[in-house]
Amino acid sequence: MKFIYKGKTKDVYALDNGDYLLSFKDDVTGEEGVFDPGANTVGFKMEGAGVAGLRLTKYFFEILQEKAIPTHYVGADLDKAQMIVKPAKMFGNGLEVICRYRAVGSFLRRYGQYAKEGQALGGFVEVTLKDDERNDPPISADALDMLGILSLDEYRELKALTQKISGIVKEELAKKGIELYDIKLEFGKSENGNIMLIDEISGGNMRAYKDNQYIEPLKLEKMMNE
């Protein structure tokens, strides 16, 4: 096992068979002690966050597997807070794809002149570049195509996959009386060139509410396992 990359919330190792191992950490993104799934910095350490994130990720990825939706997921070891994944080629230096059902977070900060907090957005898809130095700028489909990061056809596929996956997550949360406000997903290309979901699906990359009250990542995992 060879160490590859130290991430904000996960460390990455290469395995001898060509797959990769993701080691989930208890660090969560945010600023000044406040959790924010879209933040570029580690806000604080939350004991148990790594295993909780992996447990939800395993739960959702296995549902997607059953529905034949392409992902990098191979398997997970909850005791070690580790997940085995297939190799994936990034789009450029990485993209984050956000599906928004209600106006909160960075969307509200940017568009608050027009949008109201909690306003329904109907599964609006937004793509940002993974670029900490420039604060993950949003980018349009035309710009992605022009810069050679993602073709227009690939963008359409990415958007459709995002809305389909987010819809599945939204339905699963709704079974527990929980409403999904937004979710951040990441995609890459498999070795044969197909677009697939990568990274994780956990409380750390979504905002979920119950009775208009925000649910923290650890609490969300517990509620989903009740």
C-alpha positions as CSV (number, residue, x, y, z in Angstrom):
1,M,0.0,0.0,0.0
2,K,1.5,3.3,-1.1
3,F,0.5,6.7,0.3
4,I,-0.8,9.0,-2.5
5,Y,-2.6,12.0,-1.1
6,K,-3.6,13.7,2.2
7,G,-7.1,15.2,1.8
8,K,-9.2,17.4,4.1
9,T,-11.4,14.5,5.2
10,K,-9.8,11.4,3.7
11,D,-6.3,10.1,2.9
12,V,-5.7,8.1,-0.3
13,Y,-3.5,5.1,-0.8
14,A,-2.7,3.0,-3.9
15,L,-3.1,-0.8,-3.6
16,D,-1.0,-3.4,-5.5
17,N,-4.0,-4.5,-7.6
18,G,-4.6,-1.0,-9.1
19,D,-7.5,-0.1,-6.8
20,Y,-7.3,2.7,-4.2
21,L,-8.0,2.8,-0.5
22,L,-9.7,5.8,1.1
23,S,-9.1,6.3,4.8
24,F,-11.9,8.4,6.3
25,K,-10.8,10.9,9.0
26,D,-12.8,12.7,11.8
27,D,-12.0,16.1,10.2
28,V,-15.0,18.0,8.8
29,T,-15.0,21.1,6.5
30,G,-16.2,24.5,7.8
31,E,-15.1,27.8,9.2
32,E,-14.8,29.0,12.8
33,G,-16.3,25.8,14.2
34,V,-19.3,25.8,12.0
35,F,-19.8,22.9,9.6
36,D,-20.1,23.8,5.8
37,P,-19.9,21.0,3.2
38,G,-18.7,23.5,0.6
39,A,-15.9,25.0,2.7
40,N,-12.3,24.8,1.5
41,T,-10.8,24.4,5.0
42,V,-11.0,21.8,7.7
43,G,-13.1,23.5,10.4
44,F,-12.7,21.1,13.3
45,K,-12.4,17.5,14.3
46,M,-15.6,15.6,15.2
47,E,-15.1,12.3,16.9
48,G,-16.7,9.5,15.0
49,A,-17.3,11.6,11.8
50,G,-15.1,9.3,9.7
51,V,-16.9,6.1,10.4
52,A,-20.3,7.8,10.3
53,G,-19.4,9.3,6.9
54,L,-18.3,5.9,5.6
55,R,-21.4,4.1,7.0
56,L,-23.7,6.4,5.0
57,T,-21.5,6.3,2.0
58,K,-21.6,2.5,2.0
59,Y,-25.3,2.6,2.4
60,F,-25.9,4.9,-0.5
61,F,-23.3,3.4,-2.9
62,E,-24.8,0.0,-2.4
63,I,-28.2,1.3,-3.3
64,L,-26.7,2.9,-6.4
65,Q,-25.0,-0.4,-7.3
66,E,-28.4,-2.2,-7.2
67,K,-29.8,0.4,-9.6
68,A,-26.8,-0.1,-12.0
69,I,-25.6,3.5,-11.6
70,P,-21.8,3.7,-12.3
71,T,-19.6,4.4,-9.2
72,H,-16.1,3.8,-8.1
73,Y,-17.2,1.8,-5.1
74,V,-15.7,-1.7,-4.5
75,G,-16.2,-2.3,-0.8
76,A,-15.9,-0.9,2.7
77,D,-14.5,-1.8,6.1
78,L,-16.4,0.1,8.8
79,D,-14.1,-1.1,11.6
80,K,-11.1,0.5,9.9
81,A,-13.0,3.4,8.4
82,Q,-11.7,2.5,5.0
83,M,-13.2,2.1,1.5
84,I,-11.8,0.4,-1.5
85,V,-12.5,2.1,-4.9
86,K,-11.7,1.7,-8.5
87,P,-9.2,4.1,-10.2
88,A,-10.8,7.2,-11.8
89,K,-9.5,10.0,-14.0
90,M,-10.4,13.5,-12.9
91,F,-12.0,16.2,-15.0
92,G,-9.2,18.7,-15.1
93,N,-8.0,19.1,-11.5
94,G,-11.4,18.1,-10.2
95,L,-15.0,19.3,-10.3
96,E,-17.6,19.5,-7.6
97,V,-21.2,19.1,-8.7
98,I,-23.9,20.5,-6.4
99,C,-27.6,19.6,-6.7
100,R,-29.7,22.2,-4.9
101,Y,-33.3,21.7,-3.8
102,R,-33.5,24.8,-1.5
103,A,-31.6,28.1,-1.4
104,V,-29.0,27.9,1.4
105,G,-25.2,28.2,1.8
106,S,-23.1,29.6,-1.0
107,F,-26.0,29.8,-3.4
108,L,-27.8,32.2,-1.0
109,R,-24.6,34.2,-0.3
110,R,-24.1,34.7,-4.0
111,Y,-27.7,35.3,-5.2
112,G,-29.3,36.7,-2.1
113,Q,-30.4,39.8,-4.0
114,Y,-32.9,37.6,-5.8
115,A,-33.2,34.3,-3.8
116,K,-34.9,33.9,-0.5
117,E,-33.6,31.5,2.2
118,G,-35.1,28.1,1.8
119,Q,-36.6,28.9,-1.6
120,A,-37.3,25.8,-3.6
121,L,-34.8,25.3,-6.5
122,G,-36.1,22.1,-8.0
123,G,-32.9,20.2,-8.3
124,F,-30.8,22.9,-9.8
125,V,-27.3,21.7,-10.8
126,E,-24.2,23.8,-10.4
127,V,-20.6,22.9,-11.2
128,T,-17.6,24.4,-9.5
129,L,-13.9,24.0,-10.0
130,K,-11.9,22.4,-7.2
131,D,-9.6,25.3,-6.7
132,D,-9.0,26.3,-3.1
133,E,-6.9,29.3,-4.1
134,R,-9.8,30.8,-6.1
135,N,-12.5,29.7,-3.7
136,D,-14.0,27.0,-5.9
137,P,-15.4,29.2,-8.6
138,P,-18.7,28.2,-10.3
139,I,-18.3,27.5,-14.1
140,S,-20.8,27.2,-16.9
141,A,-21.1,24.3,-19.4
142,D,-19.8,26.4,-22.2
143,A,-16.7,27.4,-20.2
144,L,-16.1,23.8,-19.3
145,D,-16.2,22.8,-22.9
146,M,-14.1,25.8,-24.1
147,L,-11.4,25.1,-21.6
148,G,-11.3,21.4,-22.5
149,I,-12.4,20.2,-19.1
150,L,-15.7,18.6,-20.0
151,S,-17.5,18.4,-23.4
152,L,-21.1,19.6,-23.8
153,D,-22.2,16.0,-24.2
154,E,-20.3,15.0,-21.1
155,Y,-21.9,17.9,-19.2
156,R,-25.4,16.7,-20.2
157,E,-24.6,13.2,-19.0
158,L,-23.0,14.6,-15.8
159,K,-26.1,16.7,-15.1
160,A,-28.5,13.8,-15.7
161,L,-26.5,11.5,-13.4
162,T,-26.3,14.2,-10.7
163,Q,-30.1,14.7,-10.7
164,K,-30.8,11.0,-10.8
165,I,-28.3,10.2,-7.9
166,S,-29.5,13.2,-5.8
167,G,-33.1,12.1,-6.4
168,I,-32.3,8.7,-5.0
169,V,-30.6,10.2,-1.9
170,K,-33.5,12.6,-1.4
171,E,-36.0,9.7,-1.5
172,E,-34.0,7.6,1.0
173,L,-33.9,10.6,3.4
174,A,-37.6,11.3,3.0
175,K,-38.3,7.8,4.3
176,K,-37.1,9.0,7.6
177,G,-38.9,12.3,7.4
178,I,-35.7,14.2,6.4
179,E,-35.5,16.8,3.6
180,L,-32.5,17.1,1.4
181,Y,-31.6,20.8,0.8
182,D,-28.5,20.3,-1.2
183,I,-25.8,17.7,-1.9
184,K,-22.2,17.9,-3.3
185,L,-21.1,15.1,-5.6
186,E,-17.9,14.3,-7.5
187,F,-17.4,12.5,-10.7
188,G,-14.5,11.0,-12.7
189,K,-13.9,8.7,-15.7
190,S,-13.4,5.0,-15.4
191,E,-10.6,3.2,-17.2
192,N,-12.9,2.6,-20.2
193,G,-13.9,6.3,-20.3
194,N,-17.3,6.1,-18.7
195,I,-18.5,8.8,-16.3
196,M,-18.9,7.5,-12.7
197,L,-19.6,8.8,-9.2
198,I,-16.6,9.0,-7.0
199,D,-15.7,10.2,-3.5
200,E,-18.4,9.8,-0.9
201,I,-22.1,10.4,-0.1
202,S,-22.4,11.3,3.5
203,G,-23.7,13.9,5.9
204,G,-20.4,15.8,5.3
205,N,-21.3,16.6,1.8
206,M,-25.0,17.5,2.1
207,R,-27.4,19.7,4.0
208,A,-30.4,17.9,5.4
209,Y,-33.2,19.2,7.6
210,K,-36.1,17.9,9.6
211,D,-38.9,20.2,10.8
212,N,-36.9,23.1,9.3
213,Q,-33.9,22.2,11.7
214,Y,-30.5,21.5,10.2
215,I,-29.2,18.0,11.0
216,E,-25.5,17.6,11.8
217,P,-23.6,14.8,10.0
218,L,-23.2,12.5,13.0
219,K,-26.9,12.9,13.9
220,L,-28.0,12.3,10.3
221,E,-26.1,9.0,10.2
222,K,-27.7,7.9,13.4
223,M,-31.2,8.9,12.2
224,M,-30.7,6.9,8.9
225,N,-29.7,3.8,10.9
226,E,-32.6,3.9,13.4
